[in-house]
Amino acid sequence: MEWFWYIPFIVQGLVIVWDEFYFHWKRGLPLWERIGHPLDSFTVVLCLSYVLLFPYSKEVLLPFVILAVLSCLFVTKDEFVHKEHCDGKEQWLHAVLFLNHPLVMISMGMLWARGAGSHLFLTSQLVFTSLFCLYQLVYWNLVWKEK
């Protein structure tokens, strides 16, 4: 039943692509979000890097839990800005992302604990998330021009 732990990652990927390429491209992003969104992605990169660098054991679990909780809290930081820039549909989508984020972290921890069979999947998530973070940095801060 390992496939069950992949579901939050799939949901996260689909919803974040919808948010990015529909809502963000439609309205543009203020400076706070152009900086903050790549940082959100980076917190996930840190968590994925941690579980790939350290073999699962009780001794290394607590630092992962701390990173995961900090990531879950960190991604909510933009809501003070979102209330001024987003319509109800986009705010609903953000609520879905906030509800799913802890599920991604729990799934990441469960896949990490399961061992080698999950290594390829977690590595692919690290690659995708790192590339998305890089895209966010480059596109929104170097390529995109405000209309």
N, C-alpha and C positions, 0 to 999 in steps of 0.2 A: 504494500500500500504506500510505497514511497512516492508515487505520483501525486498523492494528496498534498505533500509539502511543496510541490511546484506551483500549485494553483495561485497562492498570493503573489508570486513573482510574475506570473502571466497576467493577472489582473493589474498589478502595478505597471507593467510595461504597456498594456493596452490603454489604461487610463491616462498615464503620463504622456503618451504619444498624442492622444486626443487633446489633452490640455495644452500641450506645447504647440502642435501644428494647427489647431483650430482656434482656441481662445487667445493664446499669446501672439500668434501671428496676426490675428484679427485686430487686437487692441494695441499691440506693442507693449513694451515693459518699461516702467520707470527705473531709474538707476538702482534703487534699493533692491528690486527684484532681479535686475541684471547681475548684481553681485550675489544676492542671497540664494538664487536658485542653483547656481553651480556649487555653492557651499552645501546646500541640502544634498545634492548628489554626492559630494565628497564625503559626507558623513556615512553614506552607504558604502562607498569605496573603502573607507577605513574599516568598517565592520567586515566586509567581504575579505579584505586583505588579512585581517586578523585571523579569521577562521581558516584561511588557506595557508597562513604562515605557521600556525601553532596546531599541532595535533591535539585533538580533543582530550581533555582530562579535567578532573575536578579542580586542579590547581590553576588552570587557565580559563575557567568558566566565568569567574567574577569579573575580570576585566572586559570580557565580551558583553556581559549583561550591562555593565556600566556604559560601554560604547553604544549599545543598542538603545538603552533608555535615553541617553543624551541625544541620539539621532532622532528618536521619536519626539522629543521635546523641541529640538532645534527646528524641525520642519514646520512647526506651527508659528514661527516668528513673524512671518509675512502677513498674518491675518489682519493686523492693524492697517496695513497698506491695501490689502485685497478688498477690504470693505469699501474703499473709496474708488477702486479701479475695476472691480469685477461685477458682472450682473449675477442674478440668482442662479443661473445654470452653471456658471463657472464656479461659484461658491459651493454649490452642491457637489460638483466634481471634486473640489478640494476636500470636502468632507469625506468623500469616498476614499481619497488618497490617505487622509489622516486615520481613518478607521483601518485601512489595509496595512499601513506602515508597520504597526506592531506585529501584525500577522506575518509580514515578510521577515521581520527580525526573529520571531519565534521559529518560523520555518527554516531560516538560515541556521539557527542553533540546532534544530533537530537534524537537519541534513549533515551538519558538521559532526554531530555526535554519532551519526550512523556510519561515518567513515568513508573509505576510499570510493565506494560506488557513487558518491555524490560529488566527488572532486571535480569532475569534468563540468557538471552543471554549474557549480559554484564559480569555477574559473570562467565559464562563459558569461555568467552574470557580472563578474568583475570586469571583463573586457567590455561588455555592452554598457555598463554603468560608467566606466571610465571614459569611453568614447562619447557618451551622451554628455557627461560633465565637460569634456573638452569642447564639444559642439556648443554647449551653452556659453562657455567662456568666450569662444572665438566669435560665434555668430552675433550674440547680443552685445558684445563689447567692442568688436572690431569691424564687423561687416554691416550690421543693421544700422540704418540711419532713420532718425525720427522724421515723420512726415510733416 
